């Protein structure tokens, strides 16, 4: 009872309404402040979780430079410095490992062939420390040719130049053949397609949803063709080779070209490899070809395993063609359902139908685009009817000038990479120059991550420089369409050395195109315009009196006061200047 008495004694006098109201207000303010503090803590926690999630995703993708940039943007300088140190250590270890790897390869190459497998097994721990898998090491055949390929042994500058010239000549020949074929067809443009006079579609551009300026523009997920579509009308028996049947219509359905995969267990056994053949069938094809039966290669994921699986798959496709009189559809069903036609069900029939579609319409140079819809143009607010864009401030034009220089630097860096990477450069549309080397630069070494030597260090340095340039571009927010370029650059694929030549070429083209578009826009914005169009002067915000033009011409000093009253640019509009 004493406690309640003390509590009541400490509170305001019930008869003092003003004091009671003041205490209630103070409690309400304290409660609002406590809730605001809780909300701020929740926002900070969510931001921290998002930052950690983004960094974790970048590290999973082995993008240490990206993680360092993300940490710096978040303000976590300590983590950023640690990531940079990790990247440097990784680079140093890779450089040291390259020399050690060369020594290992040279030592094995000096031995007789029959002793090389034992030496390779003994070097397994060393090679694993360099990043090679145990299965990859065990499945490697240490022939002179293979050792020279992985170690760069006996690969002179003359050999390299010859290989580069051969790649360029091959690409040029294919492009010339496609151009001649299209010219001979004399097609017409219908929408986004090239169509022959007979109605055959030769080329179709990627499809987009076009929306008003207030909305975003999305790219439809799926597969788009970046080349010509080659159509084969004749599928008569004998018109398709086993290689065409297997590579175009069978392997894409069986495994998608993935080496060493295992299918589901069935009563007949488990299909294996890119060719998805049962062990018994694969063994019989090896015997038919007169090659050694190596069951371990059917589940091997190395290039050697993939080549072995495809060799047997093509042999089985040839047997299927032989048993079906050369009929491509029946041969595909034979490959899928086996020789007993009585058990060919709806799935096998559908398999044959898909094979025919693959054979009759095959896109040359087909490239996949994102499966999910992707924003390709960020929507911006539509200005009210009859209004003009707000003129850019000097600060905005200064930012645009900075980003103009960055976009030009980014284009130059991509050109340098193309010079170091003749194969990827040719696939991305680069043209040779006679100044030095095939592409006007140093005659680069092989870029594939599986090979050692050449200009790989310089290539990696340039990729790192491109990342730094993109980070600098995207760190400062822009205006209007400039923000779209920043978003596209942030999502762009990097031309890593470990990617295939076509993958690197796609990255070159993507980044170069974004940088070119951005250069044009920034040039306009640096001069006070948008997209090459200068901002127009505003019209008077209210009606001007009659005779205003004569008054302004007789007394030019009134123009400032006139603009202040009737709106910016009103005097210029009235005077027509």
C-alpha positions as CSV (number, residue, x, y, z in Angstrom):
1,X,0.0,0.0,0.0
2,X,2.9,2.3,0.7
3,X,4.2,1.8,-2.8
4,X,1.0,2.9,-4.4
5,X,0.9,5.9,-2.1
6,X,4.4,6.9,-3.1
7,X,3.5,6.5,-6.8
8,X,0.5,8.6,-6.5
9,X,2.4,11.2,-4.4
10,X,5.1,11.4,-7.2
11,X,2.6,12.0,-10.0
12,X,0.8,15.3,-10.9
13,X,-2.0,16.6,-8.8
14,X,-5.2,15.1,-10.4
15,X,-6.8,18.4,-10.1
16,X,-3.9,20.1,-12.1
17,X,-5.1,19.4,-15.6
18,X,-2.2,21.4,-17.2
19,X,0.4,19.3,-15.5
20,X,-1.3,16.0,-16.4
21,X,-1.5,17.1,-20.0
22,X,2.2,18.1,-20.1
23,X,3.2,14.8,-18.6
24,X,1.2,13.0,-21.3
25,X,2.8,15.0,-24.1
26,X,6.3,14.2,-22.7
27,X,5.5,10.5,-22.6
28,X,4.1,10.6,-26.2
29,X,7.3,12.3,-27.5
30,X,9.5,9.8,-25.7
31,X,7.5,6.9,-27.2
32,X,7.8,8.4,-30.7
33,X,11.5,8.8,-30.3
34,X,11.9,5.2,-29.1
35,X,9.9,3.9,-32.1
36,X,11.9,6.1,-34.5
37,X,15.1,4.7,-33.0
38,X,13.8,1.1,-33.5
39,X,12.9,1.8,-37.1
40,X,16.4,3.2,-37.7
41,X,18.0,0.1,-36.2
42,X,15.8,-2.1,-38.4
43,X,16.7,-0.1,-41.6
44,X,20.4,-0.3,-40.7
45,X,20.1,-4.0,-40.0
46,X,18.4,-4.6,-43.4
47,X,21.0,-2.6,-45.2
48,X,23.7,-4.5,-43.5
49,X,22.1,-7.8,-44.4
50,X,21.7,-6.7,-48.1
51,X,25.3,-5.6,-48.2
52,X,26.5,-8.9,-46.7
53,X,24.3,-10.9,-49.2
54,X,25.7,-9.0,-52.2
55,X,29.2,-9.5,-51.0
56,X,28.6,-13.2,-50.5
57,X,27.2,-13.5,-54.0
58,X,30.2,-11.8,-55.5
59,X,32.6,-14.0,-53.5
60,X,30.7,-17.1,-54.7
61,X,31.3,-16.0,-58.2
62,X,35.0,-15.4,-57.5
63,X,34.5,-11.7,-58.1
64,X,36.8,-10.4,-55.4
65,X,37.3,-7.0,-57.1
66,X,33.5,-6.6,-57.2
67,X,33.3,-7.5,-53.5
68,X,36.0,-4.9,-52.7
69,X,34.0,-2.2,-54.6
70,X,30.8,-3.2,-52.8
71,X,32.5,-2.9,-49.4
72,X,34.0,0.5,-50.3
73,X,30.5,1.7,-51.5
74,X,29.0,0.6,-48.2
75,X,31.8,2.3,-46.2
76,X,33.4,-0.8,-44.9
77,X,36.9,0.3,-45.7
78,X,38.5,-2.5,-43.6
79,X,36.7,-5.3,-45.5
80,X,37.5,-3.5,-48.8
81,X,41.2,-3.4,-48.0
82,X,41.1,-7.1,-47.0
83,X,39.5,-8.1,-50.3
84,X,42.1,-6.2,-52.3
85,X,44.8,-7.9,-50.3
86,X,43.2,-11.3,-51.1
87,X,43.0,-10.5,-54.8
88,X,46.7,-9.5,-54.8
89,X,47.7,-12.7,-53.0
90,X,45.7,-14.7,-55.5
91,X,47.3,-13.0,-58.4
92,X,50.8,-13.5,-56.9
93,X,50.1,-17.2,-56.3
94,X,48.7,-17.6,-59.8
95,X,51.9,-16.0,-61.2
96,X,54.1,-18.2,-59.1
97,X,51.9,-21.3,-59.9
98,X,52.3,-20.6,-63.6
99,X,56.0,-21.0,-63.4
100,X,55.8,-24.1,-61.2
101,X,53.2,-25.6,-63.6
102,X,55.6,-25.1,-66.5
103,X,58.4,-26.8,-64.6
104,X,56.1,-29.8,-63.8
105,X,55.0,-30.2,-67.5
106,X,58.6,-29.9,-68.8
107,X,59.8,-32.5,-66.3
108,X,57.0,-35.0,-67.4
109,X,57.6,-34.3,-71.1
110,X,61.3,-35.2,-70.7
111,X,60.3,-38.8,-69.6
112,X,59.4,-41.7,-71.9
113,X,55.7,-42.0,-72.5
114,X,55.3,-45.2,-70.5
115,X,56.7,-43.4,-67.4
116,X,54.7,-40.2,-67.7
117,X,51.5,-41.5,-66.0
118,X,53.4,-42.5,-62.9
119,X,55.1,-39.1,-62.8
120,X,51.8,-37.4,-63.3
121,X,50.3,-39.4,-60.4
122,X,53.2,-38.4,-58.2
123,X,52.7,-34.7,-59.0
124,X,49.0,-34.9,-58.2
125,X,49.2,-33.1,-54.8
126,X,51.3,-30.2,-56.4
127,X,48.8,-29.9,-59.3
128,X,45.8,-30.0,-56.9
129,X,47.4,-27.1,-55.0
130,X,47.4,-25.2,-58.3
131,X,43.7,-25.7,-58.8
132,X,43.4,-28.8,-60.9
133,X,40.9,-31.5,-59.9
134,X,41.9,-35.1,-59.2
135,X,39.6,-36.4,-61.9
136,X,41.0,-34.0,-64.4
137,X,44.6,-35.1,-63.6
138,X,43.7,-38.8,-63.7
139,X,42.0,-38.5,-67.0
140,X,44.8,-36.6,-68.7
141,X,46.7,-38.4,-71.5
142,X,50.3,-37.2,-71.3
143,X,51.1,-37.4,-75.0
144,X,53.6,-34.9,-76.5
145,X,50.8,-33.0,-78.2
146,X,48.7,-32.7,-75.0
147,X,51.7,-31.6,-72.9
148,X,52.6,-29.0,-75.5
149,X,49.1,-27.7,-75.5
150,X,48.7,-27.2,-71.7
151,X,52.3,-26.1,-71.1
152,X,52.9,-24.0,-74.2
153,X,55.9,-26.1,-75.1
154,X,57.3,-25.6,-78.5
155,X,54.7,-23.0,-79.3
156,X,56.6,-20.2,-81.0
157,X,55.5,-16.7,-81.9
158,X,55.3,-17.9,-85.5
159,X,53.0,-20.8,-84.5
160,X,50.8,-18.4,-82.6
161,X,50.6,-15.9,-85.5
162,X,49.7,-18.8,-87.8
163,X,46.9,-19.9,-85.5
164,X,45.6,-16.4,-85.1
165,X,45.6,-15.8,-88.9
166,X,43.8,-19.2,-89.4
167,X,41.1,-18.2,-86.9
168,X,40.6,-14.8,-88.6
169,X,40.5,-16.3,-92.1
170,X,38.0,-18.9,-91.0
171,X,35.7,-16.3,-89.5
172,X,36.0,-14.1,-92.5
173,X,35.3,-17.0,-94.8
174,X,32.1,-17.9,-92.9
175,X,30.9,-14.2,-92.9
176,X,31.6,-13.9,-96.6
177,X,29.7,-17.1,-97.3
178,X,26.7,-15.9,-95.2
179,X,26.8,-12.5,-97.0
180,X,26.9,-14.1,-100.4
181,X,24.0,-16.4,-99.5
182,X,21.8,-13.6,-98.2
183,X,22.6,-11.5,-101.3
184,X,21.7,-14.4,-103.6
185,X,18.3,-14.7,-101.8
186,X,17.5,-11.0,-102.5
187,X,15.4,-10.8,-99.3
188,X,13.1,-8.0,-98.2
189,X,12.6,-6.5,-94.7
190,X,9.3,-7.4,-93.0
191,X,9.1,-6.0,-89.5
192,X,12.2,-7.2,-87.7
193,X,12.9,-10.0,-90.1
194,X,14.7,-10.7,-93.5
195,X,12.4,-12.7,-95.7
196,X,13.0,-14.3,-99.1
197,X,10.7,-13.8,-102.0
198,X,9.4,-17.3,-101.4
199,X,8.5,-16.4,-97.8
200,X,11.4,-18.1,-96.0
201,X,12.7,-16.2,-92.9
202,X,16.5,-15.8,-93.0
203,X,17.0,-13.6,-90.0
204,X,14.9,-12.3,-87.1
205,X,16.0,-9.7,-84.6
206,X,15.5,-10.0,-80.9
207,X,12.0,-9.0,-79.7
208,X,11.3,-6.2,-77.3
209,X,8.3,-4.7,-75.6
210,X,8.2,-1.0,-76.3
211,X,6.4,1.0,-73.6
212,X,5.7,4.7,-73.1
213,X,8.5,6.9,-71.6
214,X,7.0,6.6,-68.2
215,X,7.4,2.8,-68.2
216,X,10.4,0.5,-68.4
217,X,11.3,-1.4,-71.6
218,X,11.8,-5.2,-71.1
219,X,13.6,-7.8,-73.1
220,X,11.7,-11.0,-73.5
221,X,13.5,-14.1,-72.1
222,X,14.3,-16.9,-74.5
223,X,16.7,-17.4,-77.4
224,X,17.5,-14.8,-80.0
225,X,19.5,-15.2,-83.2
226,X,22.5,-12.9,-83.7
227,X,23.2,-14.5,-87.1
228,X,21.4,-15.8,-90.1
229,X,18.9,-18.7,-90.0
230,X,19.9,-21.6,-92.2
231,X,16.9,-23.6,-93.4
232,X,17.1,-27.1,-94.9
233,X,13.9,-28.0,-96.8
234,X,15.2,-31.4,-97.9
235,X,15.1,-34.1,-95.2
236,X,15.0,-37.0,-97.6
237,X,16.9,-40.2,-96.6
238,X,20.6,-39.7,-97.0
239,X,20.4,-35.9,-96.8
240,X,21.8,-35.6,-93.2
241,X,25.1,-37.0,-92.0
242,X,25.6,-38.7,-88.6
243,X,27.6,-35.8,-87.3
244,X,24.8,-33.3,-88.3
245,X,22.1,-35.5,-86.7
246,X,24.0,-36.0,-83.5
247,X,25.3,-32.5,-82.9
248,X,22.2,-30.6,-84.1
249,X,19.3,-32.8,-83.1
250,X,20.4,-35.5,-80.5
251,X,23.0,-34.1,-78.1
252,X,21.0,-30.9,-77.4
253,X,18.0,-33.1,-76.3
254,X,20.1,-35.7,-74.5
255,X,22.5,-33.6,-72.4
256,X,22.7,-30.1,-73.7
257,X,26.3,-30.8,-74.5
258,X,27.3,-31.4,-70.8
259,X,30.1,-33.8,-70.4
260,X,30.0,-36.8,-68.0
261,X,26.4,-36.4,-66.8
262,X,24.5,-39.4,-65.7
263,X,20.8,-40.0,-66.5
264,X,18.1,-41.5,-64.2
265,X,18.4,-45.2,-63.4
266,X,16.1,-47.4,-65.5
267,X,15.5,-51.1,-65.9
268,X,17.9,-51.0,-68.9
269,X,20.6,-49.2,-66.9
270,X,21.9,-45.7,-66.5
271,X,22.7,-43.6,-69.5
272,X,26.0,-41.8,-69.3
273,X,27.9,-38.8,-70.8
274,X,27.0,-36.1,-73.3
275,X,25.7,-38.8,-75.6
276,X,23.6,-40.4,-72.8
277,X,24.4,-44.0,-74.0
278,X,23.9,-47.2,-71.9
279,X,27.3,-48.8,-71.1
280,X,26.6,-51.8,-73.2
281,X,25.7,-49.7,-76.3
282,X,28.8,-47.5,-75.8
283,X,31.1,-50.5,-75.5
284,X,29.7,-51.9,-78.7
285,X,30.3,-48.6,-80.5
286,X,33.9,-48.5,-79.3
287,X,34.4,-52.0,-80.6
288,X,32.8,-51.0,-83.9
289,X,35.2,-48.0,-84.3
290,X,38.2,-50.0,-83.2
291,X,39.0,-47.7,-80.3
292,X,39.8,-48.8,-76.7
293,X,36.8,-49.1,-74.4
294,X,37.4,-46.7,-71.6
295,X,34.3,-46.7,-69.3
296,X,35.8,-44.1,-67.0
297,X,35.7,-41.5,-69.8
298,X,31.9,-41.8,-70.1
299,X,31.5,-40.0,-66.8
300,X,34.6,-37.7,-67.3
301,X,33.8,-34.0,-67.4
302,X,37.1,-33.0,-69.1
303,X,37.5,-32.0,-72.7
304,X,39.0,-35.5,-73.4
305,X,36.0,-37.1,-71.8
306,X,33.6,-35.0,-73.9
307,X,35.4,-35.8,-77.1
308,X,35.2,-39.6,-76.3
309,X,31.5,-39.4,-75.5
310,X,30.7,-37.5,-78.7
311,X,32.8,-39.9,-80.8
312,X,30.7,-42.9,-79.6
313,X,27.5,-40.9,-79.9
314,X,28.2,-40.0,-83.6
315,X,28.9,-43.7,-84.2
316,X,25.6,-44.7,-82.7
317,X,23.8,-42.0,-84.8
318,X,25.5,-43.5,-87.9
319,X,24.2,-47.0,-86.9
320,X,20.7,-45.5,-86.4
321,X,20.8,-43.9,-89.9
322,X,22.0,-47.2,-91.4
323,X,19.2,-49.2,-89.7
324,X,16.5,-46.7,-90.8
325,X,17.5,-46.2,-94.4
326,X,19.0,-42.8,-93.7
327,X,15.6,-41.3,-92.5
328,X,16.6,-38.6,-89.9
329,X,13.4,-38.7,-87.9
330,X,13.4,-42.5,-87.7
331,X,17.1,-42.4,-86.8
332,X,16.5,-40.0,-84.0
333,X,13.7,-42.2,-82.6
334,X,16.1,-45.2,-83.0
335,X,18.7,-43.4,-80.9
336,X,16.1,-42.5,-78.2
337,X,13.9,-45.6,-78.1
338,X,16.3,-48.4,-79.3
339,X,16.1,-50.8,-82.2
340,X,12.7,-52.3,-81.2
341,X,10.1,-50.1,-82.9
342,X,7.2,-51.8,-81.1
343,X,8.2,-50.0,-77.8
344,X,8.4,-46.5,-79.4
345,X,5.8,-44.5,-77.4
346,X,4.6,-40.9,-77.5
347,X,7.9,-39.7,-75.9
348,X,10.0,-41.2,-78.6
349,X,7.6,-39.8,-81.3
350,X,8.0,-36.3,-79.8
351,X,11.7,-36.8,-79.6
352,X,11.7,-37.4,-83.4
353,X,9.6,-34.4,-84.0
354,X,11.9,-32.1,-82.1
355,X,14.9,-33.6,-84.0
356,X,13.2,-32.7,-87.3
357,X,12.5,-29.1,-86.1
358,X,16.2,-28.7,-85.1
359,X,17.4,-30.0,-88.4
360,X,15.1,-27.8,-90.6
361,X,15.7,-24.5,-88.8
362,X,19.1,-24.0,-87.3
363,X,20.3,-20.5,-86.4
364,X,24.0,-19.8,-87.3
365,X,25.5,-17.8,-84.5
366,X,22.5,-18.2,-82.2
367,X,23.0,-16.6,-78.8
368,X,20.9,-17.2,-75.6
369,X,19.4,-14.2,-73.9
370,X,18.3,-14.0,-70.3
371,X,15.6,-16.5,-69.4
372,X,14.0,-13.9,-67.1
373,X,12.7,-10.5,-68.5
374,X,15.5,-7.9,-68.3
375,X,15.1,-4.1,-68.1
376,X,17.0,-2.7,-71.1
377,X,15.8,0.9,-70.7
378,X,14.8,2.5,-67.4
379,X,11.6,4.4,-67.5
380,X,11.7,8.2,-66.7
381,X,8.9,10.5,-65.7
382,X,7.0,12.0,-68.6
383,X,7.0,15.8,-68.5
384,X,3.6,17.5,-68.5
385,X,2.1,18.3,-71.9
386,X,3.5,21.5,-73.4
387,X,6.5,21.8,-71.0
388,X,10.2,21.6,-71.8
389,X,12.9,19.7,-70.1
390,X,14.6,21.6,-67.2
391,X,17.9,23.0,-68.4
392,X,20.9,21.2,-66.9
393,X,22.8,22.9,-64.1
394,X,26.5,23.5,-64.4
395,X,27.1,20.7,-61.8
396,X,25.1,18.2,-63.9
397,X,27.1,19.2,-67.0
398,X,30.3,18.7,-65.1
399,X,29.3,15.2,-64.1
400,X,28.4,14.5,-67.7
401,X,31.9,15.7,-68.8
402,X,33.5,13.4,-66.3
403,X,31.4,10.4,-67.5
404,X,32.1,11.3,-71.1
405,X,35.8,10.8,-70.4
406,X,35.2,7.6,-68.5
407,X,33.1,6.1,-71.4
408,X,35.8,7.0,-73.9
409,X,38.4,5.3,-71.6
410,X,36.2,2.2,-71.3
411,X,36.0,1.9,-75.1
412,X,39.8,2.2,-75.4
413,X,40.2,-0.5,-72.8
414,X,37.9,-2.9,-74.6
415,X,39.9,-2.3,-77.8
416,X,43.1,-3.2,-76.0
417,X,41.6,-6.5,-74.8
418,X,40.5,-7.3,-78.4
419,X,44.0,-6.7,-79.5
420,X,45.3,-9.2,-77.0
421,X,42.6,-11.7,-77.8
422,X,42.5,-12.2,-81.6
423,X,39.9,-15.1,-81.5
424,X,37.4,-13.3,-79.2
425,X,38.2,-10.0,-80.9
426,X,37.3,-11.4,-84.3
427,X,34.0,-13.0,-83.0
428,X,33.1,-9.6,-81.5
429,X,33.5,-7.8,-84.9
430,X,37.0,-6.4,-84.5
431,X,38.9,-5.8,-87.7
432,X,42.7,-6.4,-88.2
433,X,45.2,-3.7,-88.6
434,X,48.6,-3.8,-90.3
435,X,50.3,-1.5,-87.7
436,X,51.6,-4.3,-85.4
437,X,50.4,-7.8,-85.1
438,X,47.1,-9.1,-86.4
439,X,44.9,-6.7,-84.5
440,X,47.1,-3.7,-84.4
441,X,48.6,-4.6,-81.0
442,X,50.9,-7.1,-79.5
443,X,50.5,-10.6,-81.0
444,X,48.9,-12.0,-77.8
445,X,49.4,-15.4,-76.3
446,X,46.6,-17.9,-75.8
447,X,43.9,-16.5,-73.5
448,X,42.3,-19.7,-72.3
449,X,42.6,-20.2,-68.6
450,X,43.7,-23.8,-69.2
451,X,46.9,-22.7,-71.0
452,X,50.0,-21.0,-69.7
453,X,52.1,-18.2,-71.3
454,X,51.4,-15.4,-73.7
455,X,50.0,-12.1,-72.4
456,X,47.7,-13.5,-69.8
457,X,49.0,-11.2,-67.1
458,X,48.4,-8.1,-69.2
459,X,44.9,-9.4,-70.1
460,X,44.0,-9.9,-66.4
461,X,45.3,-6.4,-65.6
462,X,43.2,-4.8,-68.3
463,X,40.1,-6.7,-67.1
464,X,40.8,-5.3,-63.6
465,X,41.2,-1.8,-65.1
466,X,37.8,-2.1,-66.8
467,X,36.2,-3.1,-63.5
468,X,37.7,0.0,-61.8
469,X,36.4,2.2,-64.7
470,X,32.9,0.7,-64.4
471,X,33.0,1.2,-60.6
472,X,33.9,4.8,-61.1
473,X,31.1,5.3,-63.6
474,X,28.4,3.7,-61.5
475,X,29.4,5.2,-58.2
476,X,28.2,8.8,-59.0
477,X,24.4,8.8,-59.7
478,X,23.4,10.4,-63.0
479,X,20.2,11.9,-64.4
480,X,17.6,10.6,-66.9
481,X,18.9,8.1,-69.4
482,X,22.4,8.4,-67.8
483,X,21.1,6.3,-64.9
484,X,20.1,3.6,-67.4
485,X,23.7,3.3,-68.7
486,X,25.0,3.0,-65.2
487,X,22.6,0.1,-64.5
488,X,23.5,-1.6,-67.7
489,X,27.2,-1.3,-67.0
490,X,26.8,-2.6,-63.4
491,X,25.0,-5.7,-64.8
492,X,27.4,-6.3,-67.7
493,X,29.3,-9.5,-68.0
494,X,33.1,-9.2,-67.6
495,X,35.3,-10.8,-70.3
496,X,37.2,-13.1,-67.9
497,X,40.1,-15.1,-69.4
498,X,38.4,-18.3,-68.3
499,X,35.4,-17.7,-70.5
500,X,35.1,-19.2,-74.0
501,X,36.1,-17.1,-77.0
502,X,32.4,-16.6,-77.9
503,X,31.6,-15.6,-74.3
504,X,34.5,-13.1,-74.3
505,X,33.3,-11.7,-77.6
506,X,29.8,-11.2,-76.3
507,X,31.2,-9.3,-73.3
508,X,33.4,-7.1,-75.5
509,X,30.4,-6.2,-77.7
510,X,28.1,-5.6,-74.8
511,X,30.4,-3.2,-72.9
512,X,31.6,-1.4,-76.0
513,X,28.0,-0.8,-77.1
514,X,27.0,0.6,-73.7
515,X,30.1,2.8,-73.6
516,X,29.3,4.1,-77.1
517,X,25.7,4.9,-76.3
518,X,26.8,6.6,-73.1
519,X,29.5,8.6,-74.9
520,X,26.9,10.1,-77.2
521,X,24.5,10.9,-74.4
522,X,27.2,12.4,-72.2
523,X,28.5,14.5,-75.1
524,X,25.0,16.1,-75.4
525,X,24.6,16.5,-71.6
526,X,28.0,18.1,-71.2
527,X,26.7,20.8,-73.6
528,X,23.4,21.3,-71.7
529,X,21.3,19.0,-73.9
530,X,19.6,15.6,-73.7
531,X,20.4,12.8,-76.3
532,X,21.9,15.2,-78.8
533,X,18.9,17.7,-78.4
534,X,19.6,21.0,-76.7
535,X,17.1,22.1,-74.1
536,X,14.7,24.7,-75.4
537,X,14.1,28.0,-73.7
538,X,11.0,28.2,-71.6
539,X,7.9,30.1,-72.7
540,X,6.6,32.9,-70.6
541,X,4.6,31.6,-67.6
542,X,1.9,34.3,-68.0
543,X,0.6,36.5,-70.8
544,X,2.9,39.4,-71.7
545,X,1.6,42.9,-72.4
546,X,1.1,44.2,-75.9
547,X,4.1,46.1,-77.2
548,X,6.6,44.1,-75.0
549,X,8.9,43.4,-77.9
550,X,9.2,47.1,-78.9
551,X,9.8,48.0,-75.2
552,X,12.6,45.4,-74.8
553,X,14.3,46.4,-78.0
554,X,14.3,50.1,-77.0
555,X,15.6,49.2,-73.5
556,X,17.6,46.0,-73.4
557,X,18.4,46.5,-69.6
558,X,14.8,45.5,-68.9
559,X,15.3,41.9,-70.0
560,X,16.3,40.6,-66.6
561,X,13.3,42.2,-64.9
562,X,11.0,40.9,-67.7
563,X,12.3,37.3,-67.2
564,X,11.9,37.6,-63.5
565,X,8.2,38.5,-63.9
566,X,7.1,36.4,-66.8
567,X,9.5,33.4,-66.5
568,X,13.0,32.4,-67.5
569,X,13.7,32.9,-71.2
570,X,10.5,35.0,-71.7
571,X,12.3,38.0,-73.1
572,X,14.2,35.8,-75.6
573,X,10.9,34.1,-76.6
574,X,9.2,37.5,-77.2
575,X,12.1,38.8,-79.2
576,X,12.5,35.6,-81.2
577,X,16.1,35.0,-80.2
